[in-house]
Amino acid sequence: MPNLDSRTDLERVAATSLPSDGLDPRDAYMAVHDEMMLDGNARMNLATFVTTWMEPEAGALMSEAFDKNSIDHDEYPSTSRIDSRLSCMVADLFHAPGIDPQNPDSATGVSTIGSSEAVMLCGLAMKWRWRQARQAAGKPADRPVLVLGSNVQVVWEKFCRYFDVEPRYLPVEPGRYVITPDQVRESVDENTIGVVAILGTTFTGEYEDVAGVVRALDEVAAAGGPDVGVHVDAASGGFVAPFLDPDLVWDFRLPRVKSINVSGHKYGLTYPGIGFAVWRERADLPEELIFHVNYLGGDMPTFTLNFSRPGNQIVGQYYNFLRLGRSGYRRVMADLRTEATWLADFIRNRLPDYQLVSDGSALPVLSLTLADPTRFTVFDVSHELRSYGWQVPAYTMPANAEQVAVLRIVLRHGFTADLTRRFAEDLASVTARLQQHGSVGSSAQHFAH
């Protein structure tokens, strides 16, 4: 056990600058371990889409790869080959044309540190393609515009600001929290580098009408307007829709869809952080964005914002793909949707104080408002649920619907039927207590990704 009897040792553990002397390994471990005990229980965190449970075998494999820098292709050729296979598997899942499962190089894609990096890469490819086309036509290319909904995740705002692209936000409204094809039709022009459609919004878990957006853009182009490509932000839905909604056409089956991002660390079921950026075909990723280096041994093309990164998430994702296969992912996602819709029915039938905005029939995500927020608010509910250990975010909707405040409940792999029923009971208890005593005066929480 650590020797923390003296005030000196306690100050050393709580240091905010590098201590002059270190602790022995056991003491250092216990100091960090004990402080982390104050974190919430990850399995009871219903705020995050990010995976909080994997099988022990996956954990063991990932621990074996912590020390491998995945960018060192010559030094770690097996990790490099696995990485290439992953991008090919994802591109094939999304129906990219010309994929040869025996040839990973037939796919145009890259693994990333989560969907945030993937978004940046796909956004850059959109900007470069637009600029090249404008320059080839002898037209100015100094005002790139990206059309997207006000319901996008903040990474898209970052992309536009960091890379000097004007965002053209399409507003949502109370009762409609996704963009519509008509909005897109009226918003594109010659400066539009692309349109972003979301498969599983962060705010409600709903799928946007990707096929409808594509049809609207087809009509614009056929009438002599701009020929605008679509990017699908499938960070959350990319590993759900292919297994539960295989007839939903949202991916590369639509020729106007040029790129897709997806998070392996969400419903890809891998610990953070891993994501993927994939393009329809090689021509959709401008060559100017690919760099070639040889100082790690051999020629190495690279197109990522990050360079060094551990190989463990790559190994963990590959384990999941091999372990589960299509039938396994289908089973996991079906179980989650079953639990989500059961919880929605419980709330609908047993807790009339709430109104469902989304019911788990797309992503296994529920969002709900209060029918009458005058006596207590969703922020009160969120606050009180913490006394049971549950972490459930409450937040207001985006611009034009800020008056709507919701709770969001995200169900993930490892969240069992028993936990679902326990949460339902605790939500009912919290609601009954608030009905009796009214608001506890809690304030708005930060929005959780």
Phi, psi and chi 1 to 4 in degrees:
 res  aa     phi    psi   chi1   chi2   chi3   chi4
   1 MET       -  150.3  -67.0  -63.9  -66.7      -
   2 PRO   -68.7  150.2   25.3  -33.5      -      -
   3 ASN   -95.9   93.0  177.3   17.9      -      -
   4 LEU  -116.9   32.6  -60.2  179.7      -      -
   5 ASP   -74.2  -29.4  -65.5  -26.5      -      -
   6 SER   -94.2  153.0   70.6      -      -      -
   7 ARG   -63.3  -32.7 -178.4   63.8 -174.7  167.9
   8 THR   -59.8  -44.2  -58.3      -      -      -
   9 ASP   -65.1  -39.5  -79.0  -20.8      -      -
  10 LEU   -63.8  -40.6  -71.3  173.2      -      -
  11 GLU   -65.1  -36.8  -71.4  173.1  -10.8      -
  12 ARG   -64.4  -41.4  -69.9  170.5   67.3 -161.6
  13 VAL   -66.5  -37.2  170.4      -      -      -
  14 ALA   -89.6   16.5      -      -      -      -
  15 ALA   -63.3  145.7      -      -      -      -
  16 THR  -111.4    6.7   53.5      -      -      -
  17 SER  -134.5  161.4   59.7      -      -      -
  18 LEU   -61.6  120.8 -166.5   66.3      -      -
  19 PRO   -67.7  153.1   23.8  -31.9      -      -
  20 SER   -71.1  -31.8   56.0      -      -      -
  21 ASP  -125.0  148.3  -61.9  -50.4      -      -
  22 GLY   -95.1  174.3      -      -      -      -
  23 LEU   -97.7  162.7  -59.9  172.0      -      -
  24 ASP   -74.9  162.8   67.0   54.7      -      -
  25 PRO   -54.8  -42.9  -26.2   35.0      -      -
  26 ARG   -65.7  -42.9  178.0   64.2  177.3  171.9
  27 ASP   -64.4  -41.8  -73.7   -5.4      -      -
  28 ALA   -63.7  -42.2      -      -      -      -
  29 TYR   -60.4  -48.5  168.6   82.3      -      -
  30 MET   -66.8  -35.3  -70.8  -57.6  -60.6      -
  31 ALA   -61.8  -45.5      -      -      -      -
  32 VAL   -72.0  -43.2  178.1      -      -      -
  33 HIS   -57.5  -46.4  172.0   81.0      -      -
  34 ASP   -66.1  -38.2  -71.6   -9.0      -      -
  35 GLU   -67.5  -36.8 -173.7  160.6   -3.3      -
  36 MET   -69.4  -17.0  -71.5 -163.4  -56.8      -
  37 MET   -61.0  -19.9  -71.2  173.1   59.1      -
  38 LEU   -79.1  -11.8  -59.6  176.0      -      -
  39 ASP   -66.5  160.5  -79.0  -17.2      -      -
  40 GLY   -71.7  163.1      -      -      -      -
  41 ASN   -73.7  117.9 -175.2  -32.5      -      -
  42 ALA   -60.1  -34.9      -      -      -      -
  43 ARG   -68.5  -22.7  -65.4  -76.1  -66.3  -78.3
  44 MET   -98.8   10.0  -61.9  176.9   73.3      -
  45 ASN   -86.5  100.4  178.7    2.9      -      -
  46 LEU   -96.1   13.9  -56.9 -176.3      -      -
  47 ALA   -87.9  -34.4      -      -      -      -
  48 THR   -97.9  147.2 -177.1      -      -      -
  49 PHE   -83.7  -11.1  -74.3   83.5      -      -
  50 VAL   -79.9  139.6  175.0      -      -      -
  51 THR   -60.0  133.3  -64.1      -      -      -
  52 THR  -121.4    4.0   55.0      -      -      -
  53 TRP  -148.3  134.5 -179.1   85.1      -      -
  54 MET  -137.7  161.6  -68.9 -176.6   73.7      -
  55 GLU   -65.6  150.9  -68.2  177.8  -33.5      -
  56 PRO   -56.8  -35.2  -23.0   31.7      -      -
  57 GLU   -63.4  -36.6  -68.0   81.8   -1.0      -
  58 ALA   -66.1  -42.6      -      -      -      -
  59 GLY   -61.1  -38.6      -      -      -      -
  60 ALA   -65.8  -44.5      -      -      -      -
  61 LEU   -62.6  -41.5  -80.7  172.2      -      -
  62 MET   -66.2  -37.0  -67.2  177.7   75.5      -
  63 SER   -65.8  -28.0   69.2      -      -      -
  64 GLU   -73.6  -14.8  -65.7  170.0   11.0      -
  65 ALA  -113.4    6.0      -      -      -      -
  66 PHE   -57.9  -35.2  -86.2  122.0      -      -
  67 ASP   -89.1    3.3   58.8  -12.5      -      -
  68 LYS   -97.1  123.3  -65.6 -177.6  179.0  179.6
  69 ASN   -84.3  112.0 -173.5   -5.1      -      -
  70 SER   -64.7  -18.2   66.5      -      -      -
  71 ILE   -76.6  -16.4 -155.7   66.1      -      -
  72 ASP   -82.7   79.1  -68.1  -11.6      -      -
  73 HIS   -65.7  -40.1  -66.9 -171.7      -      -
  74 ASP   -71.0  -34.6  -82.3   14.5      -      -
  75 GLU   -77.1  -31.9  -70.1   77.5    1.6      -
  76 TYR  -126.9   68.1  -53.8  116.9      -      -
  77 PRO   -64.9  -32.3   23.1  -33.5      -      -
  78 SER   -67.4  -43.2  -66.0      -      -      -
  79 THR   -61.7  -39.1  -58.9      -      -      -
  80 SER   -64.0  -43.1  178.8      -      -      -
  81 ARG   -64.5  -41.2  -75.2 -167.7  -66.5  -91.0
  82 ILE   -61.3  -41.5  -71.2  171.7      -      -
  83 ASP   -59.4  -44.4 -164.3   13.6      -      -
  84 SER   -64.0  -39.2  -63.6      -      -      -
  85 ARG   -63.2  -38.1  -68.8  175.3 -155.9  156.1
  86 LEU   -60.0  -48.5  -72.0  176.6      -      -
  87 SER   -60.9  -37.7  -64.1      -      -      -
  88 CYS   -66.2  -41.6 -171.6      -      -      -
  89 MET   -64.3  -40.0  -65.5  164.4   92.4      -
  90 VAL   -68.8  -44.2  172.8      -      -      -
  91 ALA   -60.9  -39.8      -      -      -      -
  92 ASP   -65.8  -41.0 -178.8   57.7      -      -
  93 LEU   -59.7  -33.7 -176.8   66.8      -      -
  94 PHE   -94.4   14.4  -63.5  162.4      -      -
  95 HIS    63.2   36.6  -60.5   95.8      -      -
  96 ALA   -64.8  137.6      -      -      -      -
  97 PRO   -70.9  149.4   24.4  -32.6      -      -
  98 GLY    75.9   18.2      -      -      -      -
  99 ILE   -78.5  128.7  -63.4  -61.8      -      -
 100 ASP  -111.2  107.8  177.3    2.8      -      -
 101 PRO   -56.4  -21.2  -23.4   34.0      -      -
 102 GLN   -87.1   -4.8  -56.2  -57.1  -43.5      -
 103 ASN  -133.4   93.5  177.4   17.9      -      -
 104 PRO   -56.5  -26.6  -23.8   33.6      -      -
 105 ASP   -70.9   -6.6  -68.0  -24.8      -      -
 106 SER   -74.9  -12.2   62.8      -      -      -
 107 ALA   -99.8  148.5      -      -      -      -
 108 THR  -110.9  100.5  -57.5      -      -      -
 109 GLY  -170.1  171.8      -      -      -      -
 110 VAL  -153.6  144.6   62.9      -      -      -
 111 SER   -82.8  150.2   69.3      -      -      -
 112 THR  -137.0  174.7   58.4      -      -      -
 113 ILE   -88.4   80.4  -55.5 -153.9      -      -
 114 GLY    80.5  174.3      -      -      -      -
 115 SER   -71.5  -21.0 -105.1      -      -      -
 116 SER   -62.1  -46.4  -66.6      -      -      -
 117 GLU   -65.2  -39.9 -176.3 -174.4   10.4      -
 118 ALA   -60.6  -40.0      -      -      -      -
 119 VAL   -59.9  -46.0  159.1      -      -      -
 120 MET   -58.9  -43.8  -60.7  -71.0 -178.5      -
 121 LEU   -66.6  -45.3  -59.4  178.3      -      -
 122 CYS   -66.9  -37.1  -67.2      -      -      -
 123 GLY   -63.4  -41.9      -      -      -      -
 124 LEU   -62.6  -40.8  -76.0  170.4      -      -
 125 ALA   -62.5  -40.4      -      -      -      -
 126 MET   -60.6  -45.6  -77.9 -169.3  -80.9      -
 127 LYS   -63.9  -43.4 -178.9  178.2  178.6 -179.6
 128 TRP   -66.2  -42.7 -109.7 -109.8      -      -
 129 ARG   -61.1  -44.3  -72.4 -161.9  -51.6  -90.2
 130 TRP   -62.7  -45.1  170.8   83.4      -      -
 131 ARG   -64.7  -41.5 -174.0  165.7   63.0 -174.3
 132 GLN   -61.4  -42.5  -71.3  171.6  -14.8      -
 133 ALA   -65.9  -40.3      -      -      -      -
 134 ARG   -65.8  -44.7  -64.3  -77.4  -70.6  177.6
 135 GLN   -65.2  -39.3  -69.6  172.7  -19.8      -
 136 ALA   -63.6  -29.3      -      -      -      -
 137 ALA   -90.2    2.4      -      -      -      -
 138 GLY    70.8   28.6      -      -      -      -
 139 LYS  -110.8  156.1  -62.6  179.4  179.0  179.6
 140 PRO   -64.9  145.5   21.1  -31.4      -      -
 141 ALA  -131.5   41.5      -      -      -      -
 142 ASP  -108.1    4.4   58.0  -16.6      -      -
 143 ARG  -133.3   62.2  -70.0 -168.2   54.5 -145.1
 144 PRO   -66.5  137.9   26.0  -34.5      -      -
 145 VAL  -128.3  135.6  171.6      -      -      -
 146 LEU  -114.3  126.6 -177.5   64.7      -      -
 147 VAL   -94.5  126.3  172.3      -      -      -
 148 LEU  -158.9  160.3   64.5  172.7      -      -
 149 GLY   -79.6  157.1      -      -      -      -
 150 SER   -70.4   -4.6   62.6      -      -      -
 151 ASN   -92.2    8.6   57.1  -14.7      -      -
 152 VAL   -71.1  158.0  -66.4      -      -      -
 153 GLN   -70.7  154.6 -148.7  -89.8  -15.7      -
 154 VAL   -60.7  -20.8   69.2      -      -      -
 155 VAL   -60.0  -31.1   65.8      -      -      -
 156 TRP   -69.6  -35.5  -74.8  104.9      -      -
 157 GLU   -63.0  -40.2  -60.4  177.7   46.0      -
 158 LYS   -63.1  -45.4  -69.3 -177.6  178.0 -179.7
 159 PHE   -55.8  -49.3  164.6   74.4      -      -
 160 CYS   -62.0  -39.9  -70.2      -      -      -
 161 ARG   -73.3  -45.0 -173.3  175.3  -58.5  177.3
 162 TYR   -67.6  -34.1  -66.6  168.3      -      -
 163 PHE  -113.6   21.9  -66.9  106.0      -      -
 164 ASP    56.2   53.8 -160.6   21.2      -      -
 165 VAL  -119.7  134.8  172.6      -      -      -
 166 GLU   -79.9  119.9  176.7 -171.3  -24.3      -
 167 PRO   -82.0  133.9   28.9  -31.4      -      -
 168 ARG  -113.3   96.5 -174.4  169.3  -66.1  160.6
 169 TYR   -81.7  131.5  -68.3  115.1      -      -
 170 LEU   -94.2  123.4  -52.9  179.7      -      -
 171 PRO   -74.9  149.2   27.6  -35.2      -      -
 172 VAL   -93.5 -177.3  -61.2      -      -      -
 173 GLU  -155.7  161.8   60.0 -173.0   33.8      -
 174 PRO   -54.4  125.9  -28.7   37.0      -      -
 175 GLY    92.4  -12.5      -      -      -      -
 176 ARG  -139.4  112.5  177.3 -174.4   58.4   78.6
 177 TYR  -118.1   23.9  -53.9  106.0      -      -
 178 VAL  -132.2  161.8  -65.6      -      -      -
 179 ILE   -81.7  162.4   64.9  172.4      -      -
 180 THR  -119.3  155.6   68.7      -      -      -
 181 PRO   -57.5  -37.2  -28.0   36.5      -      -
 182 ASP   -63.6  -39.9  -73.7  -20.5      -      -
 183 GLN   -60.1  -44.0  -75.9 -179.9  -59.3      -
 184 VAL   -64.0  -43.8  170.9      -      -      -
 185 ARG   -56.7  -38.1 -178.4 -175.0  -69.1  105.9
 186 GLU   -84.8   -5.9  -60.6  -59.5  -40.2      -
 187 SER  -109.0  -16.7  -60.3      -      -      -
 188 VAL   -86.8  150.1  -64.0      -      -      -
 189 ASP  -150.8 -170.2   57.4   29.9      -      -
 190 GLU   -66.1  -17.4   62.9  178.9    7.2      -
 191 ASN   -92.2   -0.8  -70.4  -43.1      -      -
 192 THR   -75.7  119.5  -54.9      -      -      -
 193 ILE   -82.6  -20.0   67.4  172.0      -      -
 194 GLY   170.9  169.5      -      -      -      -
 195 VAL  -120.1  134.9  172.9      -      -      -
 196 VAL  -101.1  124.0  176.3      -      -      -
 197 ALA  -116.2  146.0      -      -      -      -
 198 ILE  -111.9  128.1  -50.5  173.9      -      -
 199 LEU  -101.8   85.4 -167.7   76.5      -      -
 200 GLY   103.2   83.5      -      -      -      -
 201 THR   -70.4  149.6   70.3      -      -      -
 202 THR   -65.2  -33.1  -55.9      -      -      -
 203 PHE   -74.8  -39.7  -74.5   90.2      -      -
 204 THR  -132.2  -11.2   62.9      -      -      -
 205 GLY    80.8    6.9      -      -      -      -
 206 GLU   -77.9  153.4  -64.4  171.5  -83.4      -
 207 TYR   -90.9  132.3  -65.5  160.9      -      -
 208 GLU   -81.2  160.1  -67.2 -169.6  -33.9      -
 209 ASP   -82.0   80.9 -177.8    6.9      -      -
 210 VAL   -63.0  -45.9 -179.2      -      -      -
 211 ALA   -62.0  -38.0      -      -      -      -
 212 GLY   -66.0  -40.4      -      -      -      -
 213 VAL   -62.2  -42.5  167.6      -      -      -
 214 VAL   -63.3  -43.4  165.5      -      -      -
 215 ARG   -60.4  -41.8  -76.8 -166.3  -61.2  -88.3
 216 ALA   -61.9  -41.4      -      -      -      -
 217 LEU   -71.6  -33.2  -68.0  172.8      -      -
 218 ASP   -60.4  -42.6  -74.1  -16.4      -      -
 219 GLU   -65.7  -40.4  -66.8  166.5    3.2      -
 220 VAL   -61.1  -46.8  169.2      -      -      -
 221 ALA   -65.8  -40.7      -      -      -      -
 222 ALA   -65.5  -26.5      -      -      -      -
 223 ALA   -86.7    7.8      -      -      -      -
 224 GLY    94.1    5.4      -      -      -      -
 225 GLY   -82.4 -172.7      -      -      -      -
 226 PRO   -66.0  147.6   24.6  -34.1      -      -
 227 ASP   -98.0   96.1 -171.2    8.1      -      -
 228 VAL  -108.1  131.7  179.2      -      -      -
 229 GLY   -84.1  164.5      -      -      -      -
 230 VAL  -118.1  136.7  171.2      -      -      -
 231 HIS  -109.9  134.6  171.3   84.5      -      -
 232 VAL  -104.9  118.4  179.3      -      -      -
 233 ASP   -85.1   95.1 -176.5  -16.1      -      -
 234 ALA  -105.4   32.4      -      -      -      -
 235 ALA   -49.0  -44.6      -      -      -      -
 236 SER   -98.3  -39.7  -61.6      -      -      -
 237 GLY   -89.9   -9.2      -      -      -      -
 238 GLY   -65.1  -24.5      -      -      -      -
 239 PHE  -108.4   17.2  -74.5  125.0      -      -
 240 VAL  -115.6  -55.7  177.3      -      -      -
 241 ALA   -57.3  -41.9      -      -      -      -
 242 PRO   -60.4  -25.2  -25.1   35.9      -      -
 243 PHE   -97.7  -34.8  -54.3  111.7      -      -
 244 LEU  -100.2  -25.9  -64.9 -172.3      -      -
 245 ASP  -130.6   60.4  -52.5  -65.1      -      -
 246 PRO   -64.0  -22.0   22.9  -33.4      -      -
 247 ASP   -87.0   -6.1  -65.0  -30.5      -      -
 248 LEU   -75.2  117.5  178.7   67.1      -      -
 249 VAL   -94.6  109.0  178.9      -      -      -
 250 TRP  -139.6   -9.3   62.0  -88.7      -      -
 251 ASP  -107.8 -143.7   53.2   13.9      -      -
 252 PHE   -72.7   -1.8  -67.1  125.4      -      -
 253 ARG   -64.9  -20.2  -73.0  169.8  -71.7 -177.0
 254 LEU   -94.9  111.6  -60.8  167.2      -      -
 255 PRO   -57.5  -26.1  -26.0   35.5      -      -
 256 ARG   -76.5  -14.9 -165.0  169.2  -69.2  -82.5
 257 VAL   -76.8  116.2  172.2      -      -      -
 258 LYS  -101.0  -26.3  -57.3  -60.7 -177.2 -177.0
 259 SER  -155.1  156.2   54.1      -      -      -
 260 ILE  -142.9  138.3  -60.3  171.8      -      -
 261 ASN  -114.7  149.7   68.0  -81.8      -      -
 262 VAL  -149.7  148.8   65.4      -      -      -
 263 SER   -99.8  118.6  -72.9      -      -      -
 264 GLY   -69.7  -25.9      -      -      -      -
 265 HIS   -88.8    7.8   63.9 -137.7      -      -
 266 LYS  -102.1 -110.5  -67.8 -176.0  179.3  176.9
 267 TYR   -81.2    5.8  -69.5  107.2      -      -
 268 GLY   -74.1  -12.2      -      -      -      -
 269 LEU    73.6   23.6  -49.8 -177.8      -      -
 270 THR  -112.0  145.0  -57.6      -      -      -
 271 TYR   -58.0  150.7  -70.6  137.2      -      -
 272 PRO   -68.4  153.7   23.3  -32.4      -      -
 273 GLY  -125.0  130.3      -      -      -      -
 274 ILE  -146.9  139.9 -174.8  169.7      -      -
 275 GLY  -146.6 -177.6      -      -      -      -
 276 PHE  -142.6  141.1  -61.4   91.9      -      -
 277 ALA  -115.4  125.1      -      -      -      -
 278 VAL  -131.0  145.1  -71.1      -      -      -
 279 TRP  -115.1  154.4  -73.2  -94.0      -      -
 280 ARG   -58.0  -46.5  176.8  179.4  176.9   78.4
 281 GLU  -154.2  172.4   53.3 -168.4   -1.8      -
 282 ARG   -59.1  -35.7 -174.1   67.7 -176.0   80.0
 283 ALA   -66.2  -16.7      -      -      -      -
 284 ASP   -84.4   -6.2  -65.9  -44.1      -      -
 285 LEU  -113.8  102.4  174.6   57.8      -      -
 286 PRO   -56.9  135.4  -26.1   35.8      -      -
 287 GLU   -59.9  -30.0  179.2   64.1   31.8      -
 288 GLU   -63.6  -18.0  -68.3   82.7   -6.1      -
 289 LEU   -89.9   -3.2  -66.8  174.2      -      -
 290 ILE  -102.4  129.6  -58.5  172.9      -      -
 291 PHE  -108.5  149.4  -67.2   82.4      -      -
 292 HIS  -120.4  125.0  -65.2  -95.6      -      -
 293 VAL  -126.8  154.7  -61.6      -      -      -
 294 ASN  -132.7    6.1   62.5    8.8      -      -
 295 TYR   -79.8   -1.8   51.2   78.7      -      -
 296 LEU  -101.8    4.1  -68.1  174.3      -      -
 297 GLY   104.7  115.1      -      -      -      -
 298 GLY    77.6  164.6      -      -      -      -
 299 ASP   -76.2  131.3  178.0   69.2      -      -
 300 MET  -133.4  105.3 -174.9 -175.5   67.5      -
 301 PRO   -72.7  139.6   25.5  -30.9      -      -
 302 THR  -142.5  135.0  175.0      -      -      -
 303 PHE  -139.8   79.0  176.2   42.3      -      -
 304 THR  -146.7  157.9   53.5      -      -      -
 305 LEU   -79.0  -37.4  -60.8  179.8      -      -
 306 ASN   -87.5  155.2  -68.0  -75.5      -      -
 307 PHE  -113.1  -79.4 -161.6   66.3      -      -
 308 SER   -70.6  138.3  -66.6      -      -      -
 309 ARG  -161.4  149.0   55.2 -178.4  -73.1 -144.4
 310 PRO   -69.2  151.9   24.8  -33.7      -      -
 311 GLY   -84.4   -1.4      -      -      -      -
 312 ASN   -68.8  -36.2   62.6  -42.3      -      -
 313 GLN   -68.7  -34.3  -68.4   95.5   -7.3      -
 314 ILE   -61.3  -45.5  -68.0  168.1      -      -
 315 VAL   -65.4  -41.4  170.7      -      -      -
 316 GLY   -63.7  -40.0      -      -      -      -
 317 GLN   -67.4  -39.8 -173.6   67.8   73.7      -
 318 TYR   -64.8  -39.4 -167.5   53.7      -      -
 319 TYR   -56.8  -47.6  169.6   86.0      -      -
 320 ASN   -59.7  -44.7  -84.3  -15.9      -      -
 321 PHE   -61.9  -42.8  -76.8  175.9      -      -
 322 LEU   -71.6  -41.7  -64.7 -177.5      -      -
 323 ARG   -67.0  -42.9  168.0   75.0  174.8   88.0
 324 LEU   -96.7  -41.0  -67.2  170.9      -      -
 325 GLY    61.5 -176.0      -      -      -      -
 326 ARG   -63.9  -40.4  -70.0  176.6 -178.0 -102.1
 327 SER   -67.9  -36.5   62.9      -      -      -
 328 GLY   -67.9  -43.7      -      -      -      -
 329 TYR   -62.8  -39.7  -90.4   94.9      -      -
 330 ARG   -61.2  -41.8 -171.4  177.1  -57.9  112.5
 331 ARG   -65.1  -46.2 -178.3 -178.8   65.3 -106.1
 332 VAL   -61.1  -48.4  169.6      -      -      -
 333 MET   -67.0  -36.7  -60.1  -50.6  157.7      -
 334 ALA   -64.0  -41.0      -      -      -      -
 335 ASP   -62.3  -42.4  -72.7  -13.3      -      -
 336 LEU   -65.8  -41.6  -70.9  175.8      -      -
 337 ARG   -65.1  -37.2 -178.0  174.6  -76.4  179.6
 338 THR   -60.9  -45.5  -64.5      -      -      -
 339 GLU   -66.2  -39.9  -65.9  -51.2  -43.5      -
 340 ALA   -65.1  -44.2      -      -      -      -
 341 THR   -71.5  -30.9   53.4      -      -      -
 342 TRP   -62.6  -44.8  179.5   91.2      -      -
 343 LEU   -64.2  -38.5 -177.2   57.6      -      -
 344 ALA   -61.6  -42.7      -      -      -      -
 345 ASP   -64.8  -39.0  -73.5  -19.7      -      -
 346 PHE   -60.0  -47.6  178.4   92.1      -      -
 347 ILE   -65.2  -43.9  -67.2  169.1      -      -
 348 ARG   -62.6  -39.2 -173.0 -177.2  -68.8  113.5
 349 ASN   -94.8  -25.8  -62.3  -34.9      -      -
 350 ARG  -112.0  -20.1  -61.0  -86.4  -60.0  -83.3
 351 LEU  -126.7   78.6  -60.1  176.2      -      -
 352 PRO   -67.1   -9.4   23.7  -33.3      -      -
 353 ASP   -64.8  -21.1  -70.2  -86.1      -      -
 354 TYR  -106.9  150.8  -60.0  100.1      -      -
 355 GLN  -121.8  129.6  -65.4  176.7  -21.4      -
 356 LEU   -80.1  128.4  -71.9  162.4      -      -
 357 VAL   -89.7  -42.8  175.7      -      -      -
 358 SER  -137.0  146.0   54.6      -      -      -
 359 ASP  -117.7   16.0   61.8    0.8      -      -
 360 GLY    82.4    7.5      -      -      -      -
 361 SER   -84.5   -9.1   58.2      -      -      -
 362 ALA  -104.4  -98.7      -      -      -      -
 363 LEU   -72.4  155.3  -68.2 -174.2      -      -
 364 PRO   -75.7   62.6   25.7  -32.1      -      -
 365 VAL  -133.0  133.8  173.7      -      -      -
 366 LEU  -114.4  139.3  -80.8   66.8      -      -
 367 SER  -129.3  140.2   54.7      -      -      -
 368 LEU  -145.7  148.0   46.0  149.8      -      -
 369 THR  -113.8  170.9   62.4      -      -      -
 370 LEU   -93.9  135.4  -79.0  168.9      -      -
 371 ALA   -63.8  -35.1      -      -      -      -
 372 ASP  -138.6   96.8  177.4   12.3      -      -
 373 PRO   -86.5   16.4   30.9  -31.9      -      -
 374 THR   -79.1  -30.2   56.7      -      -      -
 375 ARG   -87.7  -39.3 -177.8  159.2  175.7   75.6
 376 PHE  -151.7  164.8   61.3   92.0      -      -
 377 THR  -119.3  170.4   69.5      -      -      -
 378 VAL   -64.1  -26.1  -69.3      -      -      -
 379 PHE   -68.8  -34.7  -57.7  102.1      -      -
 380 ASP   -64.5  -43.4  -65.1  -42.2      -      -
 381 VAL   -61.0  -46.4  178.1      -      -      -
 382 SER   -58.2  -44.5  175.4      -      -      -
 383 HIS   -62.0  -44.6  179.2  -88.3      -      -
 384 GLU   -71.4  -32.4  -68.5  -60.5  -70.2      -
 385 LEU   -63.6  -26.2  -77.7  169.9      -      -
 386 ARG   -64.4  -25.9  -76.9 -174.6  174.1  -90.3
 387 SER   -68.3  -17.6   66.1      -      -      -
 388 TYR   -97.4   -1.4  -68.6   84.8      -      -
 389 GLY    96.9   -5.9      -      -      -      -
 390 TRP   -82.9  137.2  -58.4  108.7      -      -
 391 GLN  -111.1  105.8  -58.1  164.0   58.2      -
 392 VAL  -128.4  118.4  178.4      -      -      -
 393 PRO   -76.8  146.5   29.9  -34.8      -      -
 394 ALA  -121.8  139.3      -      -      -      -
 395 TYR  -160.9  166.9   51.1   86.9      -      -
 396 THR   -96.6  154.9   56.1      -      -      -
 397 MET   -73.9  169.4  -73.3  -62.2 -158.9      -
 398 PRO   -68.9 -177.8   -7.3   16.9      -      -
 399 ALA   -48.7  141.3      -      -      -      -
 400 ASN    79.7   -6.4  -73.2   32.3      -      -
 401 ALA  -138.9   25.0      -      -      -      -
 402 GLU   -62.6  -20.2  -58.6   98.9  -36.5      -
 403 GLN   -73.4  -10.7   67.3  -89.2   39.0      -
 404 VAL   -95.1  120.5  179.5      -      -      -
 405 ALA  -112.3  135.4      -      -      -      -
 406 VAL  -132.6  158.8  -57.6      -      -      -
 407 LEU  -100.2  143.0  -74.3  169.2      -      -
 408 ARG  -123.8  132.4 -171.1 -169.2   65.8 -160.7
 409 ILE  -121.3  115.6  -56.4  161.1      -      -
 410 VAL  -107.4  122.6 -179.7      -      -      -
 411 LEU   -99.2  134.4  -86.3   63.0      -      -
 412 ARG  -131.0  168.4  -59.7  179.9  -49.6  -77.3
 413 HIS   -54.8  131.7 -169.1   29.6      -      -
 414 GLY    99.7   -9.9      -      -      -      -
 415 PHE   -91.2  104.3 -161.1   80.1      -      -
 416 THR   -84.3  171.8   63.1      -      -      -
 417 ALA   -61.5  -37.6      -      -      -      -
 418 ASP   -62.2  -43.2  -72.1  -19.5      -      -
 419 LEU   -66.2  -38.0  -73.9  173.6      -      -
 420 THR   -60.4  -44.8  -55.7      -      -      -
 421 ARG   -70.8  -34.9  -77.5  142.5 -173.7   78.3
 422 ARG   -65.8  -41.8  176.8   59.3 -174.9  -89.9
 423 PHE   -62.5  -42.4  172.7   77.3      -      -
 424 ALA   -59.0  -43.0      -      -      -      -
 425 GLU   -63.6  -42.1  -66.4  169.1    2.2      -
 426 ASP   -68.3  -37.8  -69.5  -15.6      -      -
 427 LEU   -63.3  -39.9  177.7   61.6      -      -
 428 ALA   -64.5  -41.1      -      -      -      -
 429 SER   -64.8  -44.1  -63.3      -      -      -
 430 VAL   -61.7  -43.6  161.6      -      -      -
 431 THR   -64.1  -42.2  -55.1      -      -      -
 432 ALA   -62.8  -40.6      -      -      -      -
 433 ARG   -65.6  -41.4 -173.1  161.2   67.2 -115.5
 434 LEU   -69.6  -33.1  -73.0  169.1      -      -
 435 GLN   -61.1  -36.7  -75.5  173.6  -28.6      -
 436 GLN   -79.2  -41.7 -178.4  177.0   -0.2      -
 437 HIS  -108.1  -12.7  -60.6  -68.6      -      -
 438 GLY    81.6 -167.6      -      -      -      -
 439 SER   -62.2  144.0  176.0      -      -      -
 440 VAL   -99.5    4.1  -65.5      -      -      -
 441 GLY    76.4   24.5      -      -      -      -
 442 SER   -75.0  157.3   57.8      -      -      -
 443 SER  -109.0  170.5   59.1      -      -      -
 444 ALA   -61.1  142.0      -      -      -      -
 445 GLN   -97.1  161.4  -60.2  176.3   15.1      -
 446 HIS   -68.9  146.1  -66.6  -66.2      -      -
 447 PHE   -71.2  135.7 -178.4   72.7      -      -
 448 ALA  -100.3  137.1      -      -      -      -
 449 HIS   -63.6      -  178.9   42.5      -      -
